[in-house]
Amino acid sequence: MSLAKILVVDDDPAVRNLIQRFLSKQNYQMESAVDGKTAIAVFEQFNPDLVILDVNLPDANGYNLCQEMQSRTGVFVLMLTSRTDEADKITGFSKGADDYITKPFSLSELGVRVAAILKRQRVVTTAEQQRIVFDQLMIDPVRREVTLNNQSVPLTALEFDLLHFLASHPGKVWRRSELIQAVWDYEYVGDQRVVDVHIGQIRKKLETDLTGPDKMIRTIRGVGYQFEIPDLTEEADKSQP
């Protein structure tokens, strides 16, 4: 198996070099960039599996850069910043970030988070390769594509993983902590409301009537979330004499 490729984008040379040296010793292929313009150029040539991305760059907003990179390849993104405000973290996750770590940080924690994100790039099994189809919704885990009414639905890498996991277990109610452990692949130590943010983003892209009741992903108050087969209730009603 080829070594995972990681791009570090940070305008602080001390932080950038420290991360690059540490992860190189973990047998990752490393490249780095000092600003947004260089990052895009390196990104296109290097085609990384993961980008460790500083929020505050001299020529770019890290959140926007995260969206742009993910729109191209669905790359995993770990946001790196000195901001500790919860609102900033929520913004990062809503823009598609897979994880968020604040400065100062320990290299051992960074290593664990990187390994956890990249673990999701496992080789799928035969069962995992099967498409999931509910009415007009199709989820293809091999191509990592989602379509609704034959229209492509643009999901971030983490949004896709979360939707695919929920849809793979229709009817089952999942607690936030269970979803974090299953989808994030490790014991996430941050605010569990990160799940709510991603669910909200998925709903915006899948459900046209956002003012109405939950359609595909139901909120179970006090517990968590449940994927409900679309139109199941309506089809049952139609079958009644």
Buried (B, 14 or more C-beta within 10 A) or exposed (E): EEEBBBBBBBBBEEBBEBBBEBBEEBEBBBBBBBBBEBBBEBBEEBEBBBBBBBBBBEEBEBBEBBBBBBEEBBBBBBBBBEBEEEEBBBBBBBBBBBBBBBEEEEBEEBBEBBBBBBEBEEEEEEEEEBEBEBBEBBBBBEEEBBBBEEEEBEBBBBBBBBBBBBBBEBEEEBBBEBBBBBBBBBEBEBBEEBBBBBBEBBBEBBBEEEEEEBBBBBBEEEEBBBBBBBBEEEEEEEEEE
